Amino acid sequence: MNPTARKSVLAIMSSQLKQYTADHRYLLEVVTQQTGLAEPVAVELDEFYVPLLKAARKGPLLPIDGVLVRDWDPDNRRIAPGFQLGIRLYDLEGIRFVRVRCGHGNQSNIWGLDFIAVDRKDYRRLYKIALRCRRDSEPPSNAPVLPAEQLDLLWKNTIGYLEAPNLNRIKAYGGRARRGVLLTGAPGNGKTMACRWLWEACRQRRWDYRLVTPDNYRQARAHDTIEELFSVDRRGIVFFDDMDLALRDRETVHETEDQAVFLSALDGINVHEGVVFVFTTNCSLDLIDRAFKRPGRIDLVLNFKPPDERLRRQLIERWHEDILGHINVDLAVASTEGFSFAEIEELKNLLVMRCMDSGDWDWDWALKQFDVNRSELGSRPRRHVGFVNRRNNGDEIPF
């Protein structure tokens, strides 16, 4: 392109951009005049649009410069704005925002003239609400692969316990409005999967939930805010992940101040509606302090064991249909005896990687590669999850 032609193209582009931005600024001025939003911020909601608009309440339609073009399209009436040119007000949890549409001309990209606008003072809060609406719109995951009796016990002592009819009866009879559940077992056998299931159930019910890790605990200890880790504003579940430092047996290892502080905070929490504490640990139940295991602190212990043949089959049958169509499920179940859930899922990942590389779903290759990977890991110093104590002979005991 010669210099003269290039200058001409740049001049046209500059002129179009100036007009485009001027149109956008003008629409924001109209929003202020028509709706009273003091400092409107334009937002492209993208994947947040549908869940946010489904949760919001529609308000009146307003014209732009006296013009309002209605849209009678019957599809998606719940989330469609109902107009092609104009402004529509919405309300969500006390926040007012608007949908602006003014697509005109032959621009290939008109997003700057078709947007959501919210007052700057409400911007951050609307974003947080949008995050929650998107999470709430996600389909619930399958229940974890666990023995039916164990799954039923876990549900009844957590979500079922906190359901309003049950909790009201418990309070009426003078029962405790809180419960403690301890999940034990070797890593990879479903504790995290079970906690994620409960977390999603809390989210769907709009209950409180909180995850407390050893790092959270140490930070709270340093700032003397332990009680905040145990509290919820309304009914919900507090998950304590690998809290072995506070749970270990004081008769087996040296007693520390952490244990007394932890138990004091657990006992001192003032429960208004209802709370369940879910603790997870990889250590043996014998190594957990008896003071922690007494009723009122821990009311139910569930031990997560490696999956038997039935559970392994149940897990594998949840895999993608393309995988199931190319492997022998019976062989896969038989060849994974003694494997944890996490190890079986790693086999699936290896299958996928093999298919991406060669186009084949090769179960035998995945098994061999798994053994190679584990043997290489085994040649390195083993790092335990959580806190450890050393015997006199130097062996490590995971708590």
C-alpha positions as a Markdown table, in Angstrom:
| # | Residue | x | y | z |
|---|---|---|---|---|
| 1 | Met | 0.0 | 0.0 | 0.0 |
| 2 | Asn | 1.4 | 3.4 | -1.0 |
| 3 | Pro | 1.8 | 6.1 | 1.7 |
| 4 | Thr | -1.1 | 8.2 | 0.4 |
| 5 | Ala | -3.5 | 5.3 | 0.4 |
| 6 | Arg | -2.3 | 4.2 | 3.9 |
| 7 | Lys | -2.9 | 7.7 | 5.3 |
| 8 | Ser | -6.4 | 7.7 | 3.7 |
| 9 | Val | -7.3 | 4.4 | 5.4 |
| 10 | Leu | -5.9 | 5.5 | 8.8 |
| 11 | Ala | -7.9 | 8.7 | 8.5 |
| 12 | Ile | -11.1 | 6.8 | 7.8 |
| 13 | Met | -10.4 | 4.4 | 10.7 |
| 14 | Ser | -9.7 | 7.3 | 13.0 |
| 15 | Ser | -12.9 | 9.0 | 12.0 |
| 16 | Gln | -14.9 | 5.9 | 12.6 |
| 17 | Leu | -13.3 | 5.3 | 16.0 |
| 18 | Lys | -14.1 | 8.8 | 17.1 |
| 19 | Gln | -17.7 | 8.5 | 16.0 |
| 20 | Tyr | -17.9 | 5.1 | 17.6 |
| 21 | Thr | -16.6 | 6.3 | 21.0 |
| 22 | Ala | -18.7 | 9.5 | 20.8 |
| 23 | Asp | -21.8 | 7.3 | 20.3 |
| 24 | His | -20.8 | 5.2 | 23.3 |
| 25 | Arg | -20.3 | 8.2 | 25.6 |
| 26 | Tyr | -23.6 | 9.7 | 24.5 |
| 27 | Leu | -25.5 | 6.5 | 25.4 |
| 28 | Leu | -23.9 | 6.6 | 28.9 |
| 29 | Glu | -25.1 | 10.3 | 29.2 |
| 30 | Val | -28.6 | 9.1 | 28.2 |
| 31 | Val | -28.5 | 6.4 | 30.8 |
| 32 | Thr | -27.7 | 9.0 | 33.5 |
| 33 | Gln | -30.5 | 11.3 | 32.4 |
| 34 | Gln | -33.1 | 8.5 | 32.0 |
| 35 | Thr | -32.3 | 6.3 | 35.0 |
| 36 | Gly | -30.5 | 8.5 | 37.5 |
| 37 | Leu | -27.3 | 6.3 | 37.6 |
| 38 | Ala | -24.8 | 8.8 | 38.7 |
| 39 | Glu | -21.7 | 7.2 | 37.2 |
| 40 | Pro | -22.7 | 4.4 | 34.9 |
| 41 | Val | -20.1 | 1.8 | 34.0 |
| 42 | Ala | -20.5 | -0.2 | 30.8 |
| 43 | Val | -20.1 | -4.0 | 31.1 |
| 44 | Glu | -20.2 | -6.9 | 28.6 |
| 45 | Leu | -21.6 | -9.7 | 30.7 |
| 46 | Asp | -20.6 | -12.6 | 28.3 |
| 47 | Glu | -21.3 | -15.9 | 30.1 |
| 48 | Phe | -22.7 | -14.0 | 33.1 |
| 49 | Tyr | -25.6 | -12.6 | 31.1 |
| 50 | Val | -28.1 | -15.5 | 31.2 |
| 51 | Pro | -27.8 | -16.4 | 34.9 |
| 52 | Leu | -27.8 | -12.7 | 35.9 |
| 53 | Leu | -30.8 | -11.8 | 33.9 |
| 54 | Lys | -32.7 | -14.8 | 35.0 |
| 55 | Ala | -32.2 | -13.8 | 38.6 |
| 56 | Ala | -33.1 | -10.1 | 38.0 |
| 57 | Arg | -36.5 | -8.4 | 38.0 |
| 58 | Lys | -37.4 | -6.5 | 34.8 |
| 59 | Gly | -38.3 | -2.9 | 35.1 |
| 60 | Pro | -39.7 | -0.3 | 32.7 |
| 61 | Leu | -38.6 | 0.3 | 29.1 |
| 62 | Leu | -37.2 | 3.8 | 28.3 |
| 63 | Pro | -36.5 | 5.5 | 24.9 |
| 64 | Ile | -33.3 | 6.9 | 23.5 |
| 65 | Asp | -33.9 | 10.4 | 22.2 |
| 66 | Gly | -37.6 | 9.6 | 22.2 |
| 67 | Val | -37.2 | 6.4 | 20.2 |
| 68 | Leu | -38.1 | 2.9 | 21.4 |
| 69 | Val | -38.3 | -0.1 | 19.1 |
| 70 | Arg | -40.0 | -3.1 | 20.7 |
| 71 | Asp | -39.1 | -6.6 | 19.8 |
| 72 | Trp | -41.9 | -9.3 | 19.8 |
| 73 | Asp | -39.6 | -12.2 | 19.3 |
| 74 | Pro | -41.2 | -15.0 | 21.4 |
| 75 | Asp | -37.9 | -16.9 | 22.0 |
| 76 | Asn | -36.1 | -16.5 | 25.3 |
| 77 | Arg | -38.6 | -14.1 | 26.8 |
| 78 | Arg | -37.2 | -14.5 | 30.3 |
| 79 | Ile | -33.8 | -13.1 | 29.4 |
| 80 | Ala | -34.5 | -11.2 | 26.1 |
| 81 | Pro | -34.7 | -7.4 | 26.8 |
| 82 | Gly | -37.8 | -7.0 | 24.6 |
| 83 | Phe | -36.6 | -4.2 | 22.4 |
| 84 | Gln | -34.1 | -3.5 | 19.6 |
| 85 | Leu | -33.4 | 0.1 | 20.4 |
| 86 | Gly | -33.9 | 1.6 | 23.8 |
| 87 | Ile | -33.1 | 1.1 | 27.5 |
| 88 | Arg | -34.5 | -1.4 | 30.0 |
| 89 | Leu | -34.2 | -1.1 | 33.8 |
| 90 | Tyr | -33.5 | -4.2 | 36.0 |
| 91 | Asp | -33.3 | -4.7 | 39.7 |
| 92 | Leu | -31.4 | -7.4 | 41.5 |
| 93 | Glu | -31.0 | -7.5 | 45.3 |
| 94 | Gly | -31.4 | -3.7 | 45.5 |
| 95 | Ile | -29.0 | -3.0 | 42.7 |
| 96 | Arg | -30.3 | -1.1 | 39.6 |
| 97 | Phe | -28.7 | -1.7 | 36.3 |
| 98 | Val | -29.8 | -1.2 | 32.7 |
| 99 | Arg | -29.6 | -2.9 | 29.3 |
| 100 | Val | -28.8 | -0.5 | 26.5 |
| 101 | Arg | -29.3 | -1.4 | 22.8 |
| 102 | Cys | -28.6 | 1.0 | 20.0 |
| 103 | Gly | -27.2 | -1.1 | 17.2 |
| 104 | His | -27.1 | 0.9 | 14.0 |
| 105 | Gly | -25.0 | 1.5 | 10.9 |
| 106 | Asn | -22.8 | -1.1 | 9.3 |
| 107 | Gln | -20.2 | -1.7 | 12.1 |
| 108 | Ser | -19.2 | -5.3 | 12.3 |
| 109 | Asn | -18.7 | -4.9 | 16.1 |
| 110 | Ile | -21.4 | -3.0 | 17.9 |
| 111 | Trp | -20.8 | -4.3 | 21.5 |
| 112 | Gly | -20.0 | -0.7 | 22.5 |
| 113 | Leu | -23.5 | 0.3 | 21.6 |
| 114 | Asp | -25.2 | -2.8 | 23.2 |
| 115 | Phe | -24.2 | -3.3 | 26.8 |
| 116 | Ile | -25.2 | -3.5 | 30.5 |
| 117 | Ala | -24.6 | -0.4 | 32.6 |
| 118 | Val | -24.4 | -0.2 | 36.4 |
| 119 | Asp | -23.5 | 2.6 | 38.8 |
| 120 | Arg | -19.9 | 2.5 | 39.7 |
| 121 | Lys | -20.7 | 2.3 | 43.4 |
| 122 | Asp | -22.6 | -1.0 | 42.8 |
| 123 | Tyr | -20.1 | -2.4 | 40.2 |
| 124 | Arg | -18.2 | -4.7 | 42.6 |
| 125 | Arg | -21.3 | -6.0 | 44.4 |
| 126 | Leu | -23.0 | -6.7 | 41.1 |
| 127 | Tyr | -20.0 | -8.7 | 40.0 |
| 128 | Lys | -20.1 | -10.8 | 43.2 |
| 129 | Ile | -23.8 | -11.5 | 42.7 |
| 130 | Ala | -23.1 | -12.4 | 39.0 |
| 131 | Leu | -20.5 | -14.9 | 40.2 |
| 132 | Arg | -23.0 | -16.5 | 42.6 |
| 133 | Cys | -25.7 | -16.6 | 39.9 |
| 134 | Arg | -23.4 | -18.3 | 37.5 |
| 135 | Arg | -22.5 | -20.9 | 40.2 |
| 136 | Asp | -26.1 | -21.4 | 41.1 |
| 137 | Ser | -27.0 | -22.1 | 37.4 |
| 138 | Glu | -24.4 | -24.8 | 37.0 |
| 139 | Pro | -26.0 | -28.3 | 37.0 |
| 140 | Pro | -25.4 | -30.3 | 40.2 |
| 141 | Ser | -22.7 | -32.9 | 40.0 |
| 142 | Asn | -23.3 | -36.6 | 40.6 |
| 143 | Ala | -23.2 | -37.9 | 44.1 |
| 144 | Pro | -19.7 | -39.2 | 45.0 |
| 145 | Val | -18.9 | -42.9 | 44.4 |
| 146 | Leu | -19.3 | -44.2 | 47.9 |
| 147 | Pro | -21.1 | -47.2 | 49.6 |
| 148 | Ala | -24.8 | -46.3 | 49.7 |
| 149 | Glu | -24.9 | -46.6 | 53.5 |
| 150 | Gln | -21.9 | -44.3 | 53.9 |
| 151 | Leu | -23.4 | -41.8 | 51.5 |
| 152 | Asp | -26.7 | -41.8 | 53.3 |
| 153 | Leu | -25.1 | -41.3 | 56.7 |
| 154 | Leu | -23.0 | -38.4 | 55.4 |
| 155 | Trp | -26.0 | -36.6 | 53.9 |
| 156 | Lys | -28.2 | -37.1 | 57.0 |
| 157 | Asn | -25.5 | -35.7 | 59.3 |
| 158 | Thr | -24.7 | -32.7 | 57.2 |
| 159 | Ile | -27.3 | -31.3 | 54.6 |
| 160 | Gly | -30.2 | -33.3 | 56.1 |
| 161 | Tyr | -29.3 | -32.1 | 59.6 |
| 162 | Leu | -29.4 | -28.5 | 58.5 |
| 163 | Glu | -32.6 | -28.6 | 56.5 |
| 164 | Ala | -35.1 | -26.3 | 58.2 |
| 165 | Pro | -37.8 | -28.9 | 59.3 |
| 166 | Asn | -35.1 | -31.1 | 60.9 |
| 167 | Leu | -33.2 | -28.3 | 62.5 |
| 168 | Asn | -36.4 | -26.7 | 63.9 |
| 169 | Arg | -37.3 | -30.0 | 65.5 |
| 170 | Ile | -33.8 | -30.5 | 67.0 |
| 171 | Lys | -34.0 | -27.0 | 68.6 |
| 172 | Ala | -37.6 | -27.6 | 69.8 |
| 173 | Tyr | -36.4 | -30.7 | 71.7 |
| 174 | Gly | -33.4 | -29.0 | 73.1 |
| 175 | Gly | -30.8 | -30.6 | 70.8 |
| 176 | Arg | -27.6 | -29.0 | 69.6 |
| 177 | Ala | -27.8 | -26.8 | 66.6 |
| 178 | Arg | -24.3 | -27.9 | 65.5 |
| 179 | Arg | -22.7 | -31.2 | 64.5 |
| 180 | Gly | -19.2 | -32.5 | 64.0 |
| 181 | Val | -18.3 | -35.0 | 61.3 |
| 182 | Leu | -14.8 | -36.5 | 60.8 |
| 183 | Leu | -13.8 | -38.1 | 57.5 |
| 184 | Thr | -10.7 | -40.3 | 57.8 |
| 185 | Gly | -8.8 | -42.6 | 55.4 |
| 186 | Ala | -5.8 | -42.8 | 53.1 |
| 187 | Pro | -5.5 | -40.0 | 50.5 |
| 188 | Gly | -7.4 | -40.5 | 47.2 |
| 189 | Asn | -10.3 | -42.5 | 48.5 |
| 190 | Gly | -13.1 | -39.9 | 48.2 |
| 191 | Lys | -12.9 | -37.4 | 51.1 |
| 192 | Thr | -12.4 | -34.4 | 48.9 |
| 193 | Met | -15.0 | -35.7 | 46.4 |
| 194 | Ala | -17.5 | -36.0 | 49.3 |
| 195 | Cys | -16.7 | -32.5 | 50.6 |
| 196 | Arg | -17.2 | -31.0 | 47.1 |
| 197 | Trp | -20.6 | -32.7 | 46.9 |
| 198 | Leu | -21.6 | -31.1 | 50.2 |
| 199 | Trp | -20.2 | -27.8 | 49.2 |
| 200 | Glu | -22.3 | -27.8 | 46.0 |
| 201 | Ala | -25.4 | -28.7 | 48.1 |
| 202 | Cys | -24.7 | -25.7 | 50.3 |
| 203 | Arg | -24.3 | -23.4 | 47.4 |
| 204 | Gln | -27.6 | -24.5 | 45.8 |
| 205 | Arg | -29.4 | -23.8 | 49.0 |
| 206 | Arg | -27.6 | -20.5 | 49.5 |
| 207 | Trp | -26.2 | -21.6 | 52.8 |
| 208 | Asp | -22.9 | -20.5 | 54.2 |
| 209 | Tyr | -19.8 | -22.6 | 53.5 |
| 210 | Arg | -16.1 | -22.1 | 54.3 |
| 211 | Leu | -13.0 | -24.1 | 53.8 |
| 212 | Val | -10.3 | -23.8 | 56.5 |
| 213 | Thr | -6.8 | -25.1 | 55.5 |
| 214 | Pro | -3.8 | -25.5 | 57.8 |
| 215 | Asp | -2.5 | -22.2 | 56.3 |
| 216 | Asn | -5.7 | -20.4 | 57.2 |
| 217 | Tyr | -5.4 | -21.8 | 60.7 |
| 218 | Arg | -1.8 | -20.6 | 61.2 |
| 219 | Gln | -2.7 | -17.1 | 59.9 |
| 220 | Ala | -5.7 | -16.9 | 62.2 |
| 221 | Arg | -3.5 | -18.0 | 65.1 |
| 222 | Ala | -1.0 | -15.3 | 64.3 |
| 223 | His | -3.7 | -12.6 | 64.2 |
| 224 | Asp | -5.8 | -14.0 | 67.1 |
| 225 | Thr | -8.9 | -14.5 | 64.9 |
| 226 | Ile | -9.4 | -18.2 | 65.4 |
| 227 | Glu | -13.1 | -17.8 | 66.3 |
| 228 | Glu | -13.8 | -16.4 | 62.8 |
| 229 | Leu | -12.8 | -19.7 | 61.2 |
| 230 | Phe | -15.6 | -21.5 | 63.1 |
| 231 | Ser | -18.4 | -19.0 | 62.6 |
| 232 | Val | -21.1 | -18.7 | 59.9 |
| 233 | Asp | -23.5 | -15.9 | 59.4 |
| 234 | Arg | -26.4 | -18.3 | 58.8 |
| 235 | Arg | -26.7 | -22.1 | 58.6 |
| 236 | Gly | -24.0 | -23.8 | 56.7 |
| 237 | Ile | -20.9 | -26.1 | 56.8 |
| 238 | Val | -17.3 | -25.3 | 57.7 |
| 239 | Phe | -14.8 | -27.7 | 56.1 |
| 240 | Phe | -11.5 | -28.2 | 58.0 |
| 241 | Asp | -9.1 | -29.8 | 55.6 |
| 242 | Asp | -6.2 | -31.8 | 57.0 |
| 243 | Met | -6.4 | -30.2 | 60.4 |
| 244 | Asp | -4.0 | -32.7 | 61.9 |
| 245 | Leu | -2.0 | -30.2 | 63.9 |
| 246 | Ala | -5.0 | -29.5 | 66.1 |
| 247 | Leu | -6.3 | -33.1 | 66.2 |
| 248 | Arg | -3.3 | -35.3 | 67.1 |
| 249 | Asp | -3.2 | -37.3 | 70.3 |
| 250 | Arg | -1.5 | -35.4 | 73.2 |
| 251 | Glu | -0.6 | -38.7 | 74.8 |
| 252 | Thr | 1.3 | -39.9 | 71.7 |
| 253 | Val | 3.1 | -36.6 | 70.8 |
| 254 | His | 4.1 | -33.5 | 72.7 |
| 255 | Glu | 1.1 | -31.4 | 73.6 |
| 256 | Thr | 1.1 | -27.9 | 72.0 |
| 257 | Glu | -0.9 | -24.8 | 72.6 |
| 258 | Asp | -2.6 | -25.3 | 69.2 |
| 259 | Gln | -4.7 | -28.1 | 70.5 |
| 260 | Ala | -6.1 | -26.2 | 73.5 |
| 261 | Val | -6.8 | -23.1 | 71.3 |
| 262 | Phe | -8.5 | -25.2 | 68.6 |
| 263 | Leu | -10.8 | -27.0 | 71.1 |
| 264 | Ser | -11.6 | -23.8 | 73.0 |
| 265 | Ala | -12.7 | -22.1 | 69.7 |
| 266 | Leu | -14.7 | -25.1 | 68.7 |
| 267 | Asp | -16.6 | -25.2 | 72.0 |
| 268 | Gly | -17.0 | -21.5 | 72.3 |
| 269 | Ile | -18.7 | -20.8 | 69.0 |
| 270 | Asn | -22.2 | -19.3 | 69.4 |
| 271 | Val | -24.5 | -21.0 | 66.9 |
| 272 | His | -27.5 | -18.9 | 65.8 |
| 273 | Glu | -29.1 | -21.1 | 63.1 |
| 274 | Gly | -27.1 | -24.2 | 62.6 |
| 275 | Val | -23.6 | -25.3 | 61.6 |
| 276 | Val | -21.9 | -28.6 | 60.7 |
| 277 | Phe | -18.1 | -28.9 | 61.1 |
| 278 | Val | -16.6 | -31.4 | 58.6 |
| 279 | Phe | -13.0 | -32.4 | 59.4 |
| 280 | Thr | -10.8 | -34.4 | 57.1 |
| 281 | Thr | -7.6 | -36.2 | 58.0 |
| 282 | Asn | -5.3 | -38.9 | 56.5 |
| 283 | Cys | -4.1 | -40.2 | 59.9 |
| 284 | Ser | -5.3 | -43.2 | 61.9 |
| 285 | Leu | -8.2 | -42.6 | 64.2 |
| 286 | Asp | -6.0 | -43.9 | 67.1 |
| 287 | Leu | -3.7 | -40.9 | 66.6 |
| 288 | Ile | -6.4 | -38.3 | 67.1 |
| 289 | Asp | -6.7 | -36.8 | 70.5 |
| 290 | Arg | -9.5 | -38.3 | 72.6 |
| 291 | Ala | -10.7 | -34.9 | 73.8 |
| 292 | Phe | -11.4 | -33.9 | 70.3 |
| 293 | Lys | -13.3 | -37.2 | 69.6 |
| 294 | Arg | -15.8 | -36.8 | 72.4 |
| 295 | Pro | -19.5 | -36.3 | 71.5 |
| 296 | Gly | -20.4 | -32.6 | 71.0 |
| 297 | Arg | -17.2 | -32.1 | 69.0 |
| 298 | Ile | -17.2 | -35.2 | 66.8 |
| 299 | Asp | -20.6 | -37.0 | 66.5 |
| 300 | Leu | -19.9 | -39.2 | 63.5 |
| 301 | Val | -16.7 | -40.8 | 62.0 |
| 302 | Leu | -16.7 | -42.1 | 58.5 |
| 303 | Asn | -13.7 | -44.0 | 57.3 |
| 304 | Phe | -13.1 | -43.9 | 53.5 |
| 305 | Lys | -11.5 | -47.1 | 52.3 |
| 306 | Pro | -10.2 | -48.1 | 48.8 |
| 307 | Pro | -13.1 | -48.8 | 46.5 |
| 308 | Asp | -14.2 | -52.4 | 46.1 |
| 309 | Glu | -15.1 | -54.0 | 42.7 |
| 310 | Arg | -18.6 | -52.6 | 42.7 |
| 311 | Leu | -17.4 | -49.0 | 43.4 |
| 312 | Arg | -14.6 | -49.2 | 40.9 |
| 313 | Arg | -17.1 | -50.3 | 38.2 |
| 314 | Gln | -19.4 | -47.4 | 39.2 |
| 315 | Leu | -16.6 | -44.9 | 38.9 |
| 316 | Ile | -15.3 | -46.2 | 35.5 |
| 317 | Glu | -18.8 | -46.3 | 34.1 |
| 318 | Arg | -19.1 | -42.6 | 34.6 |
| 319 | Trp | -16.2 | -42.0 | 32.1 |
| 320 | His | -16.9 | -40.4 | 28.7 |
| 321 | Glu | -18.7 | -42.7 | 26.3 |
| 322 | Asp | -15.8 | -42.6 | 23.8 |
| 323 | Ile | -13.5 | -44.1 | 26.4 |
| 324 | Leu | -16.1 | -46.7 | 27.4 |
| 325 | Gly | -16.6 | -47.6 | 23.8 |
| 326 | His | -12.9 | -48.5 | 23.3 |
| 327 | Ile | -11.9 | -50.3 | 26.5 |
| 328 | Asn | -12.9 | -53.5 | 28.2 |
| 329 | Val | -14.7 | -52.3 | 31.3 |
| 330 | Asp | -14.6 | -55.7 | 33.0 |
| 331 | Leu | -10.8 | -55.8 | 32.4 |
| 332 | Ala | -10.4 | -52.2 | 33.7 |
| 333 | Val | -12.3 | -53.1 | 36.9 |
| 334 | Ala | -10.3 | -56.3 | 37.5 |
| 335 | Ser | -7.0 | -54.7 | 36.8 |
| 336 | Thr | -7.5 | -51.8 | 39.3 |
| 337 | Glu | -8.0 | -53.9 | 42.4 |
| 338 | Gly | -6.4 | -52.1 | 45.4 |
| 339 | Phe | -6.3 | -48.8 | 43.5 |
| 340 | Ser | -7.7 | -45.6 | 45.1 |
| 341 | Phe | -10.3 | -43.4 | 43.4 |
| 342 | Ala | -7.5 | -40.9 | 42.6 |
| 343 | Glu | -5.3 | -43.6 | 41.0 |
| 344 | Ile | -8.1 | -44.8 | 38.8 |
| 345 | Glu | -8.8 | -41.2 | 37.7 |
| 346 | Glu | -5.1 | -40.9 | 36.9 |
| 347 | Leu | -5.4 | -43.9 | 34.6 |
| 348 | Lys | -8.2 | -42.2 | 32.8 |
| 349 | Asn | -6.0 | -39.1 | 32.3 |
| 350 | Leu | -3.3 | -41.3 | 30.9 |
| 351 | Leu | -5.8 | -42.9 | 28.5 |
| 352 | Val | -6.8 | -39.4 | 27.3 |
| 353 | Met | -3.2 | -38.3 | 26.9 |
| 354 | Arg | -2.4 | -41.5 | 24.9 |
| 355 | Cys | -5.4 | -40.9 | 22.6 |
| 356 | Met | -4.3 | -37.3 | 22.0 |
| 357 | Asp | -0.9 | -38.6 | 21.1 |
| 358 | Ser | -1.6 | -41.7 | 19.0 |
| 359 | Gly | -5.4 | -41.8 | 18.5 |
| 360 | Asp | -5.7 | -45.1 | 20.4 |
| 361 | Trp | -7.4 | -45.8 | 23.7 |
| 362 | Asp | -4.8 | -48.2 | 25.0 |
| 363 | Trp | -5.6 | -49.5 | 28.5 |
| 364 | Asp | -2.5 | -51.7 | 28.7 |
| 365 | Trp | -0.3 | -48.8 | 27.9 |
| 366 | Ala | -2.0 | -46.7 | 30.5 |
| 367 | Leu | -1.4 | -49.4 | 33.2 |
| 368 | Lys | 2.3 | -49.7 | 32.2 |
| 369 | Gln | 2.8 | -45.9 | 32.2 |
| 370 | Phe | 1.1 | -45.6 | 35.5 |
| 371 | Asp | 3.5 | -48.2 | 37.0 |
| 372 | Val | 6.4 | -46.3 | 35.5 |
| 373 | Asn | 5.2 | -43.0 | 36.9 |
| 374 | Arg | 4.6 | -44.4 | 40.4 |
| 375 | Ser | 8.0 | -46.1 | 40.5 |
| 376 | Glu | 9.7 | -42.9 | 39.6 |
| 377 | Leu | 7.8 | -41.1 | 42.4 |
| 378 | Gly | 8.6 | -43.9 | 44.8 |
| 379 | Ser | 12.4 | -43.4 | 44.2 |
| 380 | Arg | 12.1 | -39.9 | 45.6 |
| 381 | Pro | 11.7 | -38.9 | 49.2 |
| 382 | Arg | 8.0 | -39.2 | 50.1 |
| 383 | Arg | 6.3 | -36.0 | 51.2 |
| 384 | His | 3.4 | -36.6 | 53.5 |
| 385 | Val | 0.3 | -34.4 | 53.2 |
| 386 | Gly | -0.4 | -32.5 | 56.5 |
| 387 | Phe | 1.8 | -32.6 | 59.6 |
| 388 | Val | 4.2 | -35.3 | 60.6 |
| 389 | Asn | 5.9 | -36.5 | 63.8 |
| 390 | Arg | 9.2 | -38.5 | 63.9 |
| 391 | Arg | 9.7 | -41.5 | 66.0 |
| 392 | Asn | 13.0 | -42.0 | 67.7 |
| 393 | Asn | 14.2 | -44.1 | 64.8 |
| 394 | Gly | 13.5 | -41.3 | 62.4 |
| 395 | Asp | 10.4 | -42.9 | 60.7 |
| 396 | Glu | 7.7 | -40.4 | 59.9 |
| 397 | Ile | 4.1 | -40.9 | 61.1 |
| 398 | Pro | 1.5 | -38.9 | 59.2 |
| 399 | Phe | -1.1 | -37.4 | 61.5 |
